[in-house]
């Protein structure tokens, strides 16, 4: 999905792709993870994802599992597609590490 993802200092936001990690809407909100195409990003808890017809991405990207946001569902700008079951399992594993579960 495309969402206005907030900067960590809350000074603004940038429209970018994101992966929903909440089980649907949480009330009127949805919890998402940041997706970036920055190849040189060096952080822990990254899941690489290649563009394909199912996920709607245009370039190789990384799901940054340490950048979570809970946003009002009404600000979602659109749906791009879905990640594969394999990618979702990798996200689940990394997210557990981020959250200490």
Secondary structure by P-SEA (a helix, b strand, c coil): cccccccccccbbbbbbbbbccccccccbbbbbbbbccccccccbbbbbbbcccccccccccccccbbbbccccccccccccccaaaaaaaaaaaaaaacc
